[in-house]
């Protein structure tokens, strides 16, 4: 019988556990980590099937407020970069 929790943090931990299990099983079965595997793991974590992000990502700043990393912003660029993981359906 599945565990049920009312604490939001416990529910989130369970989602991460399940997502990690899904990812582990996929990699173990195929020997690969593909873009499709990443999308399936994300779907489990976020409880949706949005796929790779389509909106701009968040810049990371250091303690001084300087931008130290800007993730790819264009959805087409993200798809192109993720193709390195394998086939996207």
PDB file of N, CA, C and O in Angstrom, chain B, residues numbered from 101:
ATOM      1  N   UNK B 101       0.837  -1.174   0.000  1.00  0.00           N
ATOM      2  CA  UNK B 101       0.000   0.000   0.000  1.00  0.00           C
ATOM      3  C   UNK B 101       0.887   1.244   0.000  1.00  0.00           C
ATOM      4  O   UNK B 101       1.813   1.329   0.806  1.00  0.00           O
ATOM      5  N   UNK B 102       0.620   2.236  -0.907  1.00  0.00           N
ATOM      6  CA  UNK B 102       1.464   3.433  -0.975  1.00  0.00           C
ATOM      7  C   UNK B 102       1.350   4.272   0.295  1.00  0.00           C
ATOM      8  O   UNK B 102       0.304   4.338   0.941  1.00  0.00           O
ATOM      9  N   UNK B 103       2.478   4.910   0.625  1.00  0.00           N
ATOM     10  CA  UNK B 103       2.489   5.784   1.789  1.00  0.00           C
ATOM     11  C   UNK B 103       1.794   7.098   1.440  1.00  0.00           C
ATOM     12  O   UNK B 103       1.904   7.583   0.314  1.00  0.00           O
ATOM     13  N   UNK B 104       1.082   7.670   2.405  1.00  0.00           N
ATOM     14  CA  UNK B 104       0.488   8.981   2.211  1.00  0.00           C
ATOM     15  C   UNK B 104       0.965   9.906   3.314  1.00  0.00           C
ATOM     16  O   UNK B 104       1.025   9.519   4.481  1.00  0.00           O
ATOM     17  N   UNK B 105       1.300  11.118   2.941  1.00  0.00           N
ATOM     18  CA  UNK B 105       1.782  12.117   3.878  1.00  0.00           C
ATOM     19  C   UNK B 105       1.019  13.409   3.650  1.00  0.00           C
ATOM     20  O   UNK B 105       0.649  13.726   2.520  1.00  0.00           O
ATOM     21  N   UNK B 106       0.784  14.155   4.721  1.00  0.00           N
ATOM     22  CA  UNK B 106       0.140  15.451   4.603  1.00  0.00           C
ATOM     23  C   UNK B 106       1.167  16.576   4.582  1.00  0.00           C
ATOM     24  O   UNK B 106       0.859  17.684   4.142  1.00  0.00           O
ATOM     25  N   UNK B 107       2.370  16.310   5.046  1.00  0.00           N
ATOM     26  CA  UNK B 107       3.431  17.309   5.069  1.00  0.00           C
ATOM     27  C   UNK B 107       3.934  17.549   3.641  1.00  0.00           C
ATOM     28  O   UNK B 107       4.379  16.603   2.992  1.00  0.00           O
ATOM     29  N   UNK B 108       3.876  18.803   3.129  1.00  0.00           N
ATOM     30  CA  UNK B 108       4.331  19.080   1.760  1.00  0.00           C
ATOM     31  C   UNK B 108       5.790  18.693   1.505  1.00  0.00           C
ATOM     32  O   UNK B 108       6.124  18.217   0.419  1.00  0.00           O
ATOM     33  N   UNK B 109       6.653  18.892   2.493  1.00  0.00           N
ATOM     34  CA  UNK B 109       8.068  18.542   2.315  1.00  0.00           C
ATOM     35  C   UNK B 109       8.230  17.032   2.150  1.00  0.00           C
ATOM     36  O   UNK B 109       9.028  16.584   1.326  1.00  0.00           O
ATOM     37  N   UNK B 110       7.487  16.247   2.920  1.00  0.00           N
ATOM     38  CA  UNK B 110       7.554  14.783   2.807  1.00  0.00           C
ATOM     39  C   UNK B 110       7.039  14.334   1.436  1.00  0.00           C
ATOM     40  O   UNK B 110       7.595  13.420   0.827  1.00  0.00           O
ATOM     41  N   UNK B 111       5.985  14.977   0.962  1.00  0.00           N
ATOM     42  CA  UNK B 111       5.455  14.637  -0.366  1.00  0.00           C
ATOM     43  C   UNK B 111       6.492  14.927  -1.447  1.00  0.00           C
ATOM     44  O   UNK B 111       6.651  14.146  -2.385  1.00  0.00           O
ATOM     45  N   UNK B 112       7.200  16.057  -1.312  1.00  0.00           N
ATOM     46  CA  UNK B 112       8.220  16.401  -2.297  1.00  0.00           C
ATOM     47  C   UNK B 112       9.363  15.394  -2.282  1.00  0.00           C
ATOM     48  O   UNK B 112       9.854  14.988  -3.335  1.00  0.00           O
ATOM     49  N   UNK B 113       9.779  14.997  -1.098  1.00  0.00           N
ATOM     50  CA  UNK B 113      10.844  13.996  -0.986  1.00  0.00           C
ATOM     51  C   UNK B 113      10.409  12.697  -1.660  1.00  0.00           C
ATOM     52  O   UNK B 113      11.207  12.067  -2.354  1.00  0.00           O
ATOM     53  N   UNK B 114       9.173  12.293  -1.467  1.00  0.00           N
ATOM     54  CA  UNK B 114       8.671  11.072  -2.111  1.00  0.00           C
ATOM     55  C   UNK B 114       8.676  11.204  -3.634  1.00  0.00           C
ATOM     56  O   UNK B 114       8.998  10.246  -4.337  1.00  0.00           O
ATOM     57  N   UNK B 115       8.317  12.392  -4.150  1.00  0.00           N
ATOM     58  CA  UNK B 115       8.363  12.603  -5.610  1.00  0.00           C
ATOM     59  C   UNK B 115       9.792  12.477  -6.127  1.00  0.00           C
ATOM     60  O   UNK B 115      10.032  11.874  -7.174  1.00  0.00           O
ATOM     61  N   UNK B 116      10.734  13.050  -5.387  1.00  0.00           N
ATOM     62  CA  UNK B 116      12.145  12.946  -5.805  1.00  0.00           C
ATOM     63  C   UNK B 116      12.610  11.493  -5.758  1.00  0.00           C
ATOM     64  O   UNK B 116      13.321  11.033  -6.652  1.00  0.00           O
ATOM     65  N   UNK B 117      12.210  10.782  -4.724  1.00  0.00           N
ATOM     66  CA  UNK B 117      12.583   9.362  -4.634  1.00  0.00           C
ATOM     67  C   UNK B 117      12.034   8.596  -5.824  1.00  0.00           C
ATOM     68  O   UNK B 117      12.748   7.801  -6.436  1.00  0.00           O
ATOM     69  N   UNK B 118      10.771   8.829  -6.156  1.00  0.00           N
ATOM     70  CA  UNK B 118      10.159   8.129  -7.282  1.00  0.00           C
ATOM     71  C   UNK B 118      10.821   8.530  -8.600  1.00  0.00           C
ATOM     72  O   UNK B 118      11.057   7.677  -9.456  1.00  0.00           O
ATOM     73  N   UNK B 119      11.118   9.799  -8.768  1.00  0.00           N
ATOM     74  CA  UNK B 119      11.775  10.255 -10.000  1.00  0.00           C
ATOM     75  C   UNK B 119      13.161   9.634 -10.135  1.00  0.00           C
ATOM     76  O   UNK B 119      13.550   9.210 -11.223  1.00  0.00           O
ATOM     77  N   UNK B 120      13.906   9.581  -9.032  1.00  0.00           N
ATOM     78  CA  UNK B 120      15.228   8.949  -9.074  1.00  0.00           C
ATOM     79  C   UNK B 120      15.121   7.465  -9.413  1.00  0.00           C
ATOM     80  O   UNK B 120      15.946   6.927 -10.151  1.00  0.00           O
ATOM     81  N   UNK B 121      14.106   6.814  -8.872  1.00  0.00           N
ATOM     82  CA  UNK B 121      13.902   5.399  -9.165  1.00  0.00           C
ATOM     83  C   UNK B 121      13.590   5.195 -10.653  1.00  0.00           C
ATOM     84  O   UNK B 121      14.109   4.276 -11.286  1.00  0.00           O
ATOM     85  N   UNK B 122      12.746   6.055 -11.192  1.00  0.00           N
ATOM     86  CA  UNK B 122      12.422   5.978 -12.623  1.00  0.00           C
ATOM     87  C   UNK B 122      13.690   6.157 -13.455  1.00  0.00           C
ATOM     88  O   UNK B 122      13.950   5.380 -14.374  1.00  0.00           O
ATOM     89  N   UNK B 123      14.475   7.183 -13.129  1.00  0.00           N
ATOM     90  CA  UNK B 123      15.712   7.435 -13.864  1.00  0.00           C
ATOM     91  C   UNK B 123      16.699   6.287 -13.744  1.00  0.00           C
ATOM     92  O   UNK B 123      17.308   5.875 -14.732  1.00  0.00           O
ATOM     93  N   UNK B 124      16.854   5.778 -12.548  1.00  0.00           N
ATOM     94  CA  UNK B 124      17.766   4.655 -12.328  1.00  0.00           C
ATOM     95  C   UNK B 124      17.341   3.447 -13.163  1.00  0.00           C
ATOM     96  O   UNK B 124      18.171   2.829 -13.831  1.00  0.00           O
ATOM     97  N   UNK B 125      16.050   3.112 -13.126  1.00  0.00           N
ATOM     98  CA  UNK B 125      15.559   1.954 -13.881  1.00  0.00           C
ATOM     99  C   UNK B 125      15.761   2.134 -15.383  1.00  0.00           C
ATOM    100  O   UNK B 125      16.097   1.180 -16.084  1.00  0.00           O
ATOM    101  N   UNK B 126      15.559   3.354 -15.877  1.00  0.00           N
ATOM    102  CA  UNK B 126      15.745   3.605 -17.306  1.00  0.00           C
ATOM    103  C   UNK B 126      17.208   3.446 -17.709  1.00  0.00           C
ATOM    104  O   UNK B 126      17.520   2.808 -18.715  1.00  0.00           O
ATOM    105  N   UNK B 127      18.093   4.026 -16.920  1.00  0.00           N
ATOM    106  CA  UNK B 127      19.520   3.929 -17.233  1.00  0.00           C
ATOM    107  C   UNK B 127      20.006   2.492 -17.091  1.00  0.00           C
ATOM    108  O   UNK B 127      20.784   2.010 -17.914  1.00  0.00           O
ATOM    109  N   UNK B 128      19.548   1.818 -16.057  1.00  0.00           N
ATOM    110  CA  UNK B 128      19.941   0.421 -15.855  1.00  0.00           C
ATOM    111  C   UNK B 128      19.477  -0.448 -17.022  1.00  0.00           C
ATOM    112  O   UNK B 128      20.205  -1.333 -17.473  1.00  0.00           O
ATOM    113  N   UNK B 129      18.258  -0.190 -17.510  1.00  0.00           N
ATOM    114  CA  UNK B 129      17.713  -0.998 -18.599  1.00  0.00           C
ATOM    115  C   UNK B 129      18.350  -0.728 -19.939  1.00  0.00           C
ATOM    116  O   UNK B 129      18.546  -1.648 -20.733  1.00  0.00           O
ATOM    117  N   UNK B 130      18.679   0.533 -20.204  1.00  0.00           N
ATOM    118  CA  UNK B 130      19.188   0.877 -21.532  1.00  0.00           C
ATOM    119  C   UNK B 130      20.691   1.134 -21.557  1.00  0.00           C
ATOM    120  O   UNK B 130      21.320   1.066 -22.614  1.00  0.00           O
ATOM    121  N   UNK B 131      21.267   1.429 -20.387  1.00  0.00           N
ATOM    122  CA  UNK B 131      22.680   1.785 -20.341  1.00  0.00           C
ATOM    123  C   UNK B 131      22.937   3.219 -20.776  1.00  0.00           C
ATOM    124  O   UNK B 131      24.087   3.639 -20.898  1.00  0.00           O
ATOM    125  N   UNK B 132      21.861   3.974 -21.010  1.00  0.00           N
ATOM    126  CA  UNK B 132      21.982   5.345 -21.490  1.00  0.00           C
ATOM    127  C   UNK B 132      21.105   6.280 -20.671  1.00  0.00           C
ATOM    128  O   UNK B 132      20.105   5.864 -20.086  1.00  0.00           O
ATOM    129  N   UNK B 133      21.495   7.542 -20.640  1.00  0.00           N
ATOM    130  CA  UNK B 133      20.639   8.600 -20.124  1.00  0.00           C
ATOM    131  C   UNK B 133      20.298   9.474 -21.317  1.00  0.00           C
ATOM    132  O   UNK B 133      21.164  10.171 -21.847  1.00  0.00           O
ATOM    133  N   UNK B 134      19.048   9.443 -21.741  1.00  0.00           N
ATOM    134  CA  UNK B 134      18.643  10.182 -22.937  1.00  0.00           C
ATOM    135  C   UNK B 134      17.817  11.407 -22.553  1.00  0.00           C
ATOM    136  O   UNK B 134      17.379  11.550 -21.412  1.00  0.00           O
ATOM    137  N   UNK B 135      17.617  12.280 -23.530  1.00  0.00           N
ATOM    138  CA  UNK B 135      16.757  13.447 -23.325  1.00  0.00           C
ATOM    139  C   UNK B 135      15.351  13.000 -22.950  1.00  0.00           C
ATOM    140  O   UNK B 135      14.706  13.637 -22.117  1.00  0.00           O
ATOM    141  N   UNK B 136      14.872  11.932 -23.541  1.00  0.00           N
ATOM    142  CA  UNK B 136      13.541  11.427 -23.207  1.00  0.00           C
ATOM    143  C   UNK B 136      13.475  10.944 -21.761  1.00  0.00           C
ATOM    144  O   UNK B 136      12.457  11.132 -21.095  1.00  0.00           O
ATOM    145  N   UNK B 137      14.541  10.328 -21.268  1.00  0.00           N
ATOM    146  CA  UNK B 137      14.586   9.919 -19.865  1.00  0.00           C
ATOM    147  C   UNK B 137      14.490  11.148 -18.964  1.00  0.00           C
ATOM    148  O   UNK B 137      13.765  11.142 -17.969  1.00  0.00           O
ATOM    149  N   UNK B 138      15.219  12.191 -19.317  1.00  0.00           N
ATOM    150  CA  UNK B 138      15.208  13.413 -18.514  1.00  0.00           C
ATOM    151  C   UNK B 138      13.808  14.017 -18.482  1.00  0.00           C
ATOM    152  O   UNK B 138      13.357  14.488 -17.438  1.00  0.00           O
ATOM    153  N   UNK B 139      13.125  14.005 -19.614  1.00  0.00           N
ATOM    154  CA  UNK B 139      11.761  14.528 -19.674  1.00  0.00           C
ATOM    155  C   UNK B 139      10.830  13.689 -18.798  1.00  0.00           C
ATOM    156  O   UNK B 139       9.958  14.243 -18.129  1.00  0.00           O
ATOM    157  N   UNK B 140      10.997  12.375 -18.790  1.00  0.00           N
ATOM    158  CA  UNK B 140      10.160  11.517 -17.948  1.00  0.00           C
ATOM    159  C   UNK B 140      10.431  11.753 -16.463  1.00  0.00           C
ATOM    160  O   UNK B 140       9.501  11.769 -15.656  1.00  0.00           O
ATOM    161  N   UNK B 141      11.690  11.935 -16.106  1.00  0.00           N
ATOM    162  CA  UNK B 141      12.043  12.222 -14.715  1.00  0.00           C
ATOM    163  C   UNK B 141      11.433  13.562 -14.295  1.00  0.00           C
ATOM    164  O   UNK B 141      10.859  13.683 -13.213  1.00  0.00           O
ATOM    165  N   UNK B 142      11.563  14.553 -15.156  1.00  0.00           N
ATOM    166  CA  UNK B 142      10.985  15.869 -14.877  1.00  0.00           C
ATOM    167  C   UNK B 142       9.469  15.780 -14.726  1.00  0.00           C
ATOM    168  O   UNK B 142       8.901  16.418 -13.839  1.00  0.00           O
ATOM    169  N   UNK B 143       8.810  15.004 -15.572  1.00  0.00           N
ATOM    170  CA  UNK B 143       7.350  14.858 -15.493  1.00  0.00           C
ATOM    171  C   UNK B 143       6.944  14.291 -14.132  1.00  0.00           C
ATOM    172  O   UNK B 143       5.930  14.695 -13.563  1.00  0.00           O
ATOM    173  N   UNK B 144       7.733  13.361 -13.621  1.00  0.00           N
ATOM    174  CA  UNK B 144       7.434  12.794 -12.294  1.00  0.00           C
ATOM    175  C   UNK B 144       7.632  13.836 -11.198  1.00  0.00           C
ATOM    176  O   UNK B 144       6.830  13.921 -10.268  1.00  0.00           O
ATOM    177  N   UNK B 145       8.687  14.622 -11.304  1.00  0.00           N
ATOM    178  CA  UNK B 145       8.962  15.638 -10.292  1.00  0.00           C
ATOM    179  C   UNK B 145       7.915  16.745 -10.287  1.00  0.00           C
ATOM    180  O   UNK B 145       7.433  17.150  -9.230  1.00  0.00           O
ATOM    181  N   UNK B 146       7.571  17.225 -11.464  1.00  0.00           N
ATOM    182  CA  UNK B 146       6.700  18.392 -11.561  1.00  0.00           C
ATOM    183  C   UNK B 146       5.225  18.035 -11.738  1.00  0.00           C
ATOM    184  O   UNK B 146       4.362  18.912 -11.718  1.00  0.00           O
ATOM    185  N   UNK B 147       4.945  16.760 -11.909  1.00  0.00           N
ATOM    186  CA  UNK B 147       3.562  16.304 -12.095  1.00  0.00           C
ATOM    187  C   UNK B 147       2.902  16.969 -13.299  1.00  0.00           C
ATOM    188  O   UNK B 147       1.732  17.350 -13.258  1.00  0.00           O
ATOM    189  N   UNK B 148       3.689  17.098 -14.382  1.00  0.00           N
ATOM    190  CA  UNK B 148       3.144  17.607 -15.639  1.00  0.00           C
ATOM    191  C   UNK B 148       3.988  17.059 -16.786  1.00  0.00           C
ATOM    192  O   UNK B 148       4.999  16.392 -16.563  1.00  0.00           O
ATOM    193  N   UNK B 149       3.579  17.337 -17.964  1.00  0.00           N
ATOM    194  CA  UNK B 149       4.305  16.866 -19.149  1.00  0.00           C
ATOM    195  C   UNK B 149       4.740  18.054 -20.000  1.00  0.00           C
ATOM    196  O   UNK B 149       4.581  18.045 -21.221  1.00  0.00           O
ATOM    197  N   UNK B 150       5.287  19.072 -19.351  1.00  0.00           N
ATOM    198  CA  UNK B 150       5.662  20.304 -20.040  1.00  0.00           C
ATOM    199  C   UNK B 150       6.889  20.134 -20.934  1.00  0.00           C
ATOM    200  O   UNK B 150       7.073  20.902 -21.879  1.00  0.00           O
ATOM    201  N   UNK B 151       7.724  19.147 -20.650  1.00  0.00           N
ATOM    202  CA  UNK B 151       8.950  18.986 -21.435  1.00  0.00           C
ATOM    203  C   UNK B 151       9.973  20.041 -21.059  1.00  0.00           C
ATOM    204  O   UNK B 151       9.917  20.617 -19.973  1.00  0.00           O
ATOM    205  N   UNK B 152      10.904  20.289 -21.960  1.00  0.00           N
ATOM    206  CA  UNK B 152      11.934  21.287 -21.686  1.00  0.00           C
ATOM    207  C   UNK B 152      11.302  22.664 -21.605  1.00  0.00           C
ATOM    208  O   UNK B 152      10.300  22.945 -22.263  1.00  0.00           O
ATOM    209  N   UNK B 153      11.904  23.518 -20.787  1.00  0.00           N
ATOM    210  CA  UNK B 153      11.290  24.825 -20.549  1.00  0.00           C
ATOM    211  C   UNK B 153      11.223  25.660 -21.824  1.00  0.00           C
ATOM    212  O   UNK B 153      12.064  25.560 -22.718  1.00  0.00           O
ATOM    213  N   UNK B 154      10.194  26.476 -21.861  1.00  0.00           N
ATOM    214  CA  UNK B 154       9.955  27.330 -23.014  1.00  0.00           C
ATOM    215  C   UNK B 154      10.065  28.812 -22.643  1.00  0.00           C
ATOM    216  O   UNK B 154      10.017  29.684 -23.511  1.00  0.00           O
ATOM    217  N   UNK B 155      10.210  29.080 -21.355  1.00  0.00           N
ATOM    218  CA  UNK B 155      10.361  30.450 -20.865  1.00  0.00           C
ATOM    219  C   UNK B 155      11.803  30.673 -20.438  1.00  0.00           C
ATOM    220  O   UNK B 155      12.518  29.716 -20.140  1.00  0.00           O
ATOM    221  N   UNK B 156      12.235  31.927 -20.407  1.00  0.00           N
ATOM    222  CA  UNK B 156      13.619  32.195 -19.995  1.00  0.00           C
ATOM    223  C   UNK B 156      13.927  31.629 -18.616  1.00  0.00           C
ATOM    224  O   UNK B 156      13.073  31.609 -17.730  1.00  0.00           O
ATOM    225  N   UNK B 157      15.165  31.169 -18.453  1.00  0.00           N
ATOM    226  CA  UNK B 157      15.612  30.625 -17.174  1.00  0.00           C
ATOM    227  C   UNK B 157      16.113  31.736 -16.265  1.00  0.00           C
ATOM    228  O   UNK B 157      16.246  32.886 -16.683  1.00  0.00           O
ATOM    229  N   UNK B 158      16.386  31.381 -15.030  1.00  0.00           N
ATOM    230  CA  UNK B 158      16.816  32.342 -14.019  1.00  0.00           C
ATOM    231  C   UNK B 158      18.330  32.482 -14.022  1.00  0.00           C
ATOM    232  O   UNK B 158      19.054  31.488 -13.981  1.00  0.00           O
ATOM    233  N   UNK B 159      18.799  33.713 -14.072  1.00  0.00           N
ATOM    234  CA  UNK B 159      20.235  33.952 -13.961  1.00  0.00           C
ATOM    235  C   UNK B 159      20.676  33.678 -12.532  1.00  0.00           C
ATOM    236  O   UNK B 159      19.943  33.954 -11.583  1.00  0.00           O
ATOM    237  N   UNK B 160      21.875  33.136 -12.386  1.00  0.00           N
ATOM    238  CA  UNK B 160      22.437  32.900 -11.052  1.00  0.00           C
ATOM    239  C   UNK B 160      23.409  34.021 -10.729  1.00  0.00           C
ATOM    240  O   UNK B 160      24.233  34.409 -11.557  1.00  0.00           O
ATOM    241  N   UNK B 161      23.297  34.537  -9.503  1.00  0.00           N
ATOM    242  CA  UNK B 161      24.160  35.642  -9.075  1.00  0.00           C
ATOM    243  C   UNK B 161      24.982  35.223  -7.864  1.00  0.00           C
ATOM    244  O   UNK B 161      24.574  34.366  -7.079  1.00  0.00           O
ATOM    245  N   UNK B 162      26.150  35.849  -7.732  1.00  0.00           N
ATOM    246  CA  UNK B 162      26.977  35.581  -6.559  1.00  0.00           C
ATOM    247  C   UNK B 162      26.552  36.505  -5.424  1.00  0.00           C
ATOM    248  O   UNK B 162      25.595  37.265  -5.572  1.00  0.00           O
ATOM    249  N   UNK B 163      27.239  36.448  -4.316  1.00  0.00           N
ATOM    250  CA  UNK B 163      26.888  37.249  -3.147  1.00  0.00           C
ATOM    251  C   UNK B 163      26.958  38.746  -3.383  1.00  0.00           C
ATOM    252  O   UNK B 163      26.346  39.516  -2.644  1.00  0.00           O
ATOM    253  N   UNK B 164      27.699  39.175  -4.407  1.00  0.00           N
ATOM    254  CA  UNK B 164      27.818  40.602  -4.730  1.00  0.00           C
ATOM    255  C   UNK B 164      26.758  41.061  -5.716  1.00  0.00           C
ATOM    256  O   UNK B 164      26.705  42.238  -6.072  1.00  0.00           O
ATOM    257  N   UNK B 165      25.920  40.142  -6.154  1.00  0.00           N
ATOM    258  CA  UNK B 165      24.874  40.493  -7.106  1.00  0.00           C
ATOM    259  C   UNK B 165      25.300  40.419  -8.562  1.00  0.00           C
ATOM    260  O   UNK B 165      24.524  40.759  -9.455  1.00  0.00           O
ATOM    261  N   UNK B 166      26.539  39.974  -8.812  1.00  0.00           N
ATOM    262  CA  UNK B 166      27.013  39.834 -10.184  1.00  0.00           C
ATOM    263  C   UNK B 166      26.459  38.545 -10.780  1.00  0.00           C
ATOM    264  O   UNK B 166      26.437  37.501 -10.129  1.00  0.00           O
ATOM    265  N   UNK B 167      26.011  38.639 -12.033  1.00  0.00           N
ATOM    266  CA  UNK B 167      25.526  37.447 -12.734  1.00  0.00           C
ATOM    267  C   UNK B 167      26.723  36.563 -13.038  1.00  0.00           C
ATOM    268  O   UNK B 167      27.683  37.000 -13.673  1.00  0.00           O
ATOM    269  N   UNK B 168      26.662  35.300 -12.576  1.00  0.00           N
ATOM    270  CA  UNK B 168      27.760  34.366 -12.821  1.00  0.00           C
ATOM    271  C   UNK B 168      27.365  33.265 -13.796  1.00  0.00           C
ATOM    272  O   UNK B 168      28.225  32.544 -14.302  1.00  0.00           O
ATOM    273  N   UNK B 169      26.056  33.131 -14.064  1.00  0.00           N
ATOM    274  CA  UNK B 169      25.611  32.129 -15.038  1.00  0.00           C
ATOM    275  C   UNK B 169      24.251  32.538 -15.577  1.00  0.00           C
ATOM    276  O   UNK B 169      23.340  32.878 -14.824  1.00  0.00           O
ATOM    277  N   UNK B 170      24.137  32.497 -16.883  1.00  0.00           N
ATOM    278  CA  UNK B 170      22.848  32.712 -17.545  1.00  0.00           C
ATOM    279  C   UNK B 170      22.560  31.455 -18.352  1.00  0.00           C
ATOM    280  O   UNK B 170      23.295  31.146 -19.290  1.00  0.00           O
ATOM    281  N   UNK B 171      21.507  30.727 -18.006  1.00  0.00           N
ATOM    282  CA  UNK B 171      21.191  29.504 -18.751  1.00  0.00           C
ATOM    283  C   UNK B 171      20.702  29.846 -20.158  1.00  0.00           C
ATOM    284  O   UNK B 171      20.299  30.980 -20.417  1.00  0.00           O
ATOM    285  N   UNK B 172      20.737  28.885 -21.053  1.00  0.00           N
ATOM    286  CA  UNK B 172      20.197  29.138 -22.394  1.00  0.00           C
ATOM    287  C   UNK B 172      18.764  29.667 -22.263  1.00  0.00           C
ATOM    288  O   UNK B 172      17.982  29.165 -21.456  1.00  0.00           O
ATOM    289  N   UNK B 173      18.432  30.674 -23.057  1.00  0.00           N
ATOM    290  CA  UNK B 173      17.133  31.332 -22.946  1.00  0.00           C
ATOM    291  C   UNK B 173      16.152  30.933 -24.049  1.00  0.00           C
ATOM    292  O   UNK B 173      14.940  30.935 -23.833  1.00  0.00           O
ATOM    293  N   UNK B 174      16.660  30.599 -25.201  1.00  0.00           N
ATOM    294  CA  UNK B 174      15.806  30.307 -26.350  1.00  0.00           C
ATOM    295  C   UNK B 174      15.394  28.833 -26.345  1.00  0.00           C
ATOM    296  O   UNK B 174      16.256  27.956 -26.281  1.00  0.00           O
ATOM    297  N   UNK B 175      14.082  28.546 -26.411  1.00  0.00           N
ATOM    298  CA  UNK B 175      13.625  27.146 -26.399  1.00  0.00           C
ATOM    299  C   UNK B 175      14.263  26.288 -27.498  1.00  0.00           C
ATOM    300  O   UNK B 175      14.544  25.110 -27.278  1.00  0.00           O
ATOM    301  N   UNK B 176      14.489  26.865 -28.664  1.00  0.00           N
ATOM    302  CA  UNK B 176      15.122  26.107 -29.748  1.00  0.00           C
ATOM    303  C   UNK B 176      16.557  25.734 -29.394  1.00  0.00           C
ATOM    304  O   UNK B 176      17.014  24.633 -29.698  1.00  0.00           O
ATOM    305  N   UNK B 177      17.261  26.659 -28.749  1.00  0.00           N
ATOM    306  CA  UNK B 177      18.638  26.383 -28.322  1.00  0.00           C
ATOM    307  C   UNK B 177      18.663  25.273 -27.269  1.00  0.00           C
ATOM    308  O   UNK B 177      19.550  24.420 -27.281  1.00  0.00           O
ATOM    309  N   UNK B 178      17.695  25.289 -26.369  1.00  0.00           N
ATOM    310  CA  UNK B 178      17.626  24.252 -25.330  1.00  0.00           C
ATOM    311  C   UNK B 178      17.440  22.878 -25.973  1.00  0.00           C
ATOM    312  O   UNK B 178      18.135  21.927 -25.617  1.00  0.00           O
ATOM    313  N   UNK B 179      16.517  22.775 -26.904  1.00  0.00           N
ATOM    314  CA  UNK B 179      16.287  21.497 -27.602  1.00  0.00           C
ATOM    315  C   UNK B 179      17.555  21.055 -28.317  1.00  0.00           C
ATOM    316  O   UNK B 179      17.921  19.881 -28.257  1.00  0.00           O
ATOM    317  N   UNK B 180      18.225  21.976 -28.990  1.00  0.00           N
ATOM    318  CA  UNK B 180      19.463  21.647 -29.707  1.00  0.00           C
ATOM    319  C   UNK B 180      20.521  21.117 -28.740  1.00  0.00           C
ATOM    320  O   UNK B 180      21.183  20.119 -29.025  1.00  0.00           O
ATOM    321  N   UNK B 181      20.676  21.783 -27.603  1.00  0.00           N
ATOM    322  CA  UNK B 181      21.669  21.339 -26.618  1.00  0.00           C
ATOM    323  C   UNK B 181      21.304  19.974 -26.027  1.00  0.00           C
ATOM    324  O   UNK B 181      22.186  19.146 -25.796  1.00  0.00           O
ATOM    325  N   UNK B 182      20.041  19.740 -25.786  1.00  0.00           N
ATOM    326  CA  UNK B 182      19.615  18.478 -25.181  1.00  0.00           C
ATOM    327  C   UNK B 182      19.689  17.311 -26.159  1.00  0.00           C
ATOM    328  O   UNK B 182      19.676  16.157 -25.729  1.00  0.00           O
ATOM    329  N   UNK B 183      19.765  17.572 -27.432  1.00  0.00           N
ATOM    330  CA  UNK B 183      19.899  16.481 -28.404  1.00  0.00           C
ATOM    331  C   UNK B 183      21.176  15.673 -28.174  1.00  0.00           C
ATOM    332  O   UNK B 183      21.271  14.520 -28.594  1.00  0.00           O
ATOM    333  N   UNK B 184      22.145  16.278 -27.510  1.00  0.00           N
ATOM    334  CA  UNK B 184      23.376  15.553 -27.195  1.00  0.00           C
ATOM    335  C   UNK B 184      23.105  14.342 -26.313  1.00  0.00           C
ATOM    336  O   UNK B 184      23.914  13.415 -26.283  1.00  0.00           O
ATOM    337  N   UNK B 185      21.981  14.328 -25.592  1.00  0.00           N
ATOM    338  CA  UNK B 185      21.633  13.202 -24.739  1.00  0.00           C
ATOM    339  C   UNK B 185      21.012  12.059 -25.518  1.00  0.00           C
ATOM    340  O   UNK B 185      21.054  10.915 -25.065  1.00  0.00           O
ATOM    341  N   UNK B 186      20.444  12.333 -26.662  1.00  0.00           N
ATOM    342  CA  UNK B 186      19.815  11.281 -27.431  1.00  0.00           C
ATOM    343  C   UNK B 186      18.550  11.763 -28.123  1.00  0.00           C
ATOM    344  O   UNK B 186      18.276  12.963 -28.166  1.00  0.00           O
ATOM    345  N   UNK B 187      17.819  10.870 -28.636  1.00  0.00           N
ATOM    346  CA  UNK B 187      16.652  11.182 -29.443  1.00  0.00           C
ATOM    347  C   UNK B 187      15.536  11.795 -28.601  1.00  0.00           C
ATOM    348  O   UNK B 187      15.221  11.312 -27.514  1.00  0.00           O
ATOM    349  N   UNK B 188      14.953  12.854 -29.119  1.00  0.00           N
ATOM    350  CA  UNK B 188      13.790  13.492 -28.496  1.00  0.00           C
ATOM    351  C   UNK B 188      12.589  13.151 -29.367  1.00  0.00           C
ATOM    352  O   UNK B 188      12.614  13.358 -30.580  1.00  0.00           O
ATOM    353  N   UNK B 189      11.546  12.632 -28.749  1.00  0.00           N
ATOM    354  CA  UNK B 189      10.319  12.300 -29.490  1.00  0.00           C
ATOM    355  C   UNK B 189       9.334  13.426 -29.375  1.00  0.00           C
ATOM    356  O   UNK B 189       8.237  13.346 -29.928  1.00  0.00           O
TER     357      UNK B 189
END
